[in-house]
Amino acid sequence: MKSQQDFHTREEIDQLVAEIYRALDTTEERLDGRCDDIYFPMDLSISALTSKIEAIQGELVEIQSYIAR
């Protein structure tokens, strides 16, 4: 039994390719959004911790200079 091959016009193929690219773009946008939701808050937390560490280091320098007097 011979299988019947499906033939598609160039227009149909172009439409299928366009739909694939739209799906890829949508997926990429969703992944970007999820990454932003995860990493942006973490980046803010790390920045806040870094600022606090720098402030504490400054206070330690002041304490050390006070003790050295």
C-alpha distances in whole Angstrom, upper triangle without the diagonal:
4,6,9,13,16,19,22,25,28,30,28,27,31,31,29,31,34,33,33,36,38,36,38,41,41,41,43,46,45,46,49,50,50,51,54,55,55,57,59,61,61,62,65,66,66,68,71,71,72,74,76,76,78,80,81,81,84,86,86,87,90,91,91,93,96,96,97,100
4,6,9,13,15,19,22,25,27,24,24,28,28,26,28,31,31,30,33,35,34,35,39,39,39,41,44,43,44,47,48,48,49,52,53,53,55,57,59,59,60,63,64,65,66,69,69,70,73,74,74,76,79,79,80,82,84,84,86,88,89,89,92,94,94,95,98
4,6,9,13,16,19,22,24,21,21,25,25,23,25,28,27,26,30,32,30,32,35,35,35,37,40,40,40,43,45,44,46,49,49,50,51,54,56,56,57,60,61,61,63,65,66,67,69,71,71,73,75,76,76,79,81,81,82,85,86,86,89,91,91,92,95
4,7,9,13,16,19,21,18,18,22,22,21,23,26,25,25,28,30,29,30,34,34,34,36,39,39,39,42,44,44,45,48,49,49,51,53,55,56,57,59,61,61,63,65,66,66,69,71,71,72,75,76,76,79,81,81,82,85,86,86,88,91,91,92,95
4,6,10,13,16,18,15,15,19,19,17,19,23,22,22,25,27,26,27,31,31,31,33,36,36,37,39,41,41,43,45,46,47,48,50,53,53,54,56,58,58,60,62,63,64,66,68,68,70,72,73,74,76,78,78,79,82,83,84,86,88,88,89,92
4,7,10,13,14,12,12,16,16,14,17,19,19,19,22,24,23,25,28,28,29,31,33,34,34,37,38,39,40,43,44,45,46,48,50,51,52,54,56,56,58,60,61,62,64,66,66,67,70,71,72,74,76,76,78,80,81,82,84,86,87,87,90
4,7,10,12,10,10,13,14,13,15,18,18,19,21,23,23,25,27,28,29,31,33,34,35,37,39,39,41,43,44,45,46,48,51,51,52,54,56,56,58,60,61,62,64,66,66,67,70,71,72,74,76,77,78,80,81,82,84,86,87,87,90
4,7,8,6,6,10,11,10,12,15,15,16,18,20,21,22,24,25,26,28,30,31,32,34,36,37,38,40,42,43,44,45,48,49,49,52,54,54,55,58,59,59,61,64,64,65,67,69,69,71,74,74,75,78,79,80,81,84,85,85,88
4,5,5,6,9,10,11,12,14,15,17,19,20,21,23,24,26,27,29,30,32,33,35,36,38,39,41,42,44,45,46,49,50,50,52,54,55,55,58,60,60,62,64,65,65,68,70,70,71,74,75,76,78,80,80,82,84,85,86,88
4,5,5,6,9,10,10,12,14,15,16,18,20,21,22,24,26,27,28,30,31,33,35,36,37,39,41,42,43,44,47,48,48,50,52,52,53,56,57,57,59,62,62,63,65,67,67,69,71,72,73,75,77,78,79,81,83,83,86
4,5,5,6,9,10,10,12,14,15,16,18,20,21,22,24,26,27,29,30,31,33,35,36,37,39,41,42,42,45,46,46,48,51,51,52,54,56,56,58,61,61,62,64,66,66,68,70,71,72,74,76,77,78,80,82,82,85
4,5,5,6,9,10,11,12,14,15,17,18,20,21,23,24,26,27,29,30,32,33,35,36,38,39,40,41,44,45,45,47,50,50,51,54,55,56,57,60,60,61,63,65,66,67,70,71,72,74,75,76,78,80,81,82,84
4,5,5,6,9,10,11,12,14,15,17,18,20,21,22,24,26,27,28,30,32,33,35,36,38,38,40,42,43,43,46,48,48,49,52,53,53,55,58,58,59,62,63,64,65,68,68,69,72,73,74,75,78,79,79,82
4,5,5,6,9,10,11,12,14,15,16,18,20,21,22,24,26,27,29,30,31,33,35,36,37,38,41,42,42,44,46,47,47,50,52,52,53,56,57,57,59,61,62,63,66,67,67,70,71,72,73,76,77,77,80
4,5,5,6,9,10,11,12,14,15,16,18,20,21,23,24,26,27,29,30,32,33,35,36,37,39,41,41,43,45,46,46,49,51,51,53,55,56,57,59,61,61,63,65,66,67,69,71,72,73,75,76,77,80
4,5,5,6,9,10,11,12,14,15,17,18,20,21,23,24,26,27,29,30,32,33,34,35,38,39,40,42,44,44,45,48,49,50,51,54,55,55,58,59,60,62,64,65,66,68,70,70,72,74,75,76,78
4,5,5,6,9,10,11,12,14,15,16,18,20,21,22,24,26,27,28,30,32,32,33,36,37,37,40,42,42,43,46,47,47,49,52,52,53,55,57,57,59,61,62,63,66,67,68,69,71,73,73,76
4,5,5,6,9,10,11,12,14,15,16,18,20,21,23,24,26,27,29,30,31,32,35,36,36,38,40,41,42,44,46,46,48,50,51,52,54,56,56,58,60,61,62,64,66,67,68,70,71,72,75
4,5,5,6,9,10,11,12,14,15,17,18,20,21,23,24,26,27,29,30,31,33,35,35,37,39,40,41,43,45,45,47,49,50,51,53,55,56,57,59,61,62,64,65,66,68,70,71,72,74
4,5,5,6,9,10,11,12,14,15,16,18,20,21,22,24,26,27,28,29,32,33,33,36,38,38,39,42,43,44,45,48,48,49,52,53,54,56,58,59,60,62,63,64,66,68,69,70,72
4,5,5,6,9,10,10,12,14,15,16,18,20,21,22,24,26,26,27,30,31,31,33,36,36,37,39,41,41,43,45,46,47,49,51,51,53,55,56,57,59,61,62,63,65,67,67,70
4,5,5,6,9,10,11,12,14,15,17,18,20,21,23,24,25,26,29,30,30,32,35,35,36,38,40,41,42,45,46,46,48,50,51,52,55,56,57,59,61,61,63,65,66,67,69
4,5,5,6,9,10,11,12,14,15,17,18,20,21,23,24,25,28,29,29,31,33,34,35,38,39,40,41,44,45,46,48,49,50,52,54,55,56,58,60,61,62,64,65,66,69
4,5,5,6,9,10,10,12,14,15,16,18,20,21,22,23,26,27,27,29,32,32,33,36,37,37,39,41,42,43,45,47,48,49,52,52,54,56,57,58,60,62,63,64,66
4,5,5,6,9,10,10,12,14,15,16,18,20,21,21,24,26,26,28,30,30,31,34,35,36,37,40,41,41,44,45,46,48,50,51,52,54,56,56,58,60,61,62,64
4,5,5,6,9,10,11,12,14,15,17,19,20,21,23,25,25,27,29,30,31,33,35,35,37,39,40,41,43,45,46,47,49,51,52,54,55,56,58,60,61,62,64
4,5,5,6,9,10,11,12,14,15,17,18,19,22,23,24,26,27,28,30,32,33,34,36,38,39,40,42,43,44,46,48,49,50,52,54,55,57,58,59,61,63
4,5,5,6,9,10,10,12,14,15,16,17,20,21,21,23,26,26,27,29,31,31,33,35,36,37,39,41,42,43,46,47,48,50,51,52,54,56,57,58,60
4,5,5,6,9,10,10,12,14,15,16,18,20,20,22,24,25,26,28,30,30,32,34,35,36,38,40,41,42,44,46,47,49,50,51,53,55,56,57,59
4,5,5,6,9,10,10,12,14,15,17,19,20,21,23,24,25,27,29,30,32,33,35,36,38,39,40,42,44,45,47,48,50,51,53,54,55,57,59
4,5,5,6,9,10,11,12,13,16,17,18,20,21,22,24,26,27,28,30,32,33,34,36,37,38,40,42,43,44,46,48,49,50,52,53,54,57
4,5,5,6,9,10,10,11,14,15,15,17,20,20,21,23,25,26,27,29,30,31,34,35,36,38,40,41,42,44,45,46,48,50,51,52,55
4,5,5,6,9,10,10,12,14,15,16,18,20,21,22,24,25,27,29,30,31,33,35,36,37,39,40,42,44,45,46,48,49,51,52,54
4,5,5,6,9,10,12,13,14,16,17,19,20,22,23,25,26,28,29,31,32,34,35,37,38,39,41,43,44,45,47,49,50,51,54
4,5,5,6,8,10,11,11,14,15,16,18,20,21,22,24,26,26,28,30,31,32,34,36,37,38,40,42,43,44,46,47,48,51
4,5,5,5,8,10,10,11,14,15,16,18,19,20,22,24,25,26,28,30,31,32,34,35,37,39,40,41,43,44,46,47,49
4,6,6,7,9,11,12,13,15,16,17,19,21,22,23,25,27,28,29,31,33,34,35,37,39,40,41,43,44,46,47,50
4,6,6,7,9,11,11,13,15,16,17,19,21,22,23,25,27,28,29,31,32,33,35,37,38,39,41,43,44,45,48
4,6,5,6,9,10,10,12,14,15,16,18,20,21,22,24,25,26,28,30,31,33,35,36,37,39,40,41,43,45
4,5,5,6,9,10,11,12,14,15,17,19,20,21,23,24,26,27,29,30,32,33,35,36,38,39,41,42,44
4,5,5,6,9,10,11,12,14,15,17,18,20,21,23,24,26,27,29,30,32,33,35,36,38,39,41,43
4,5,5,6,9,10,11,12,14,15,16,18,20,21,22,24,26,27,29,30,31,33,35,36,37,39,41
4,5,5,6,9,10,10,12,14,15,16,18,20,21,23,24,26,27,29,30,31,33,35,36,37,40
4,5,5,6,9,10,11,12,14,15,17,18,20,21,23,24,26,27,29,30,32,33,35,36,38
4,5,5,6,9,10,11,12,14,15,17,18,20,21,22,24,26,27,28,30,32,33,34,37
4,5,5,6,9,10,10,12,14,15,16,18,20,21,23,24,26,27,29,30,31,33,35
4,5,5,6,9,10,11,12,14,15,17,19,20,21,23,24,26,27,29,30,32,34
4,5,5,6,9,10,11,12,14,15,17,18,20,21,23,24,26,27,29,30,32
4,5,5,6,9,10,10,12,14,15,16,18,20,21,22,24,26,27,28,31
4,5,5,6,9,10,10,12,14,15,17,19,20,21,23,24,26,27,29
4,5,5,6,9,10,11,13,14,16,17,19,20,21,23,25,26,28
4,5,5,6,9,10,11,12,14,15,16,18,20,21,22,24,26
4,5,5,6,9,10,10,12,14,15,16,18,20,21,22,25
4,5,5,6,9,10,11,13,14,15,17,19,20,21,23
4,5,5,6,9,10,11,12,14,16,17,19,20,22
4,5,5,6,9,10,10,12,14,15,16,18,20
4,5,5,6,9,10,10,12,14,15,16,19
4,5,5,6,9,10,11,12,14,15,17
4,5,5,6,9,10,10,12,14,16
4,5,5,6,9,10,10,12,14
4,5,5,6,9,10,10,13
4,5,5,6,9,10,11
4,5,5,6,9,10
4,5,5,6,9
4,5,5,7
4,5,6
4,6
4
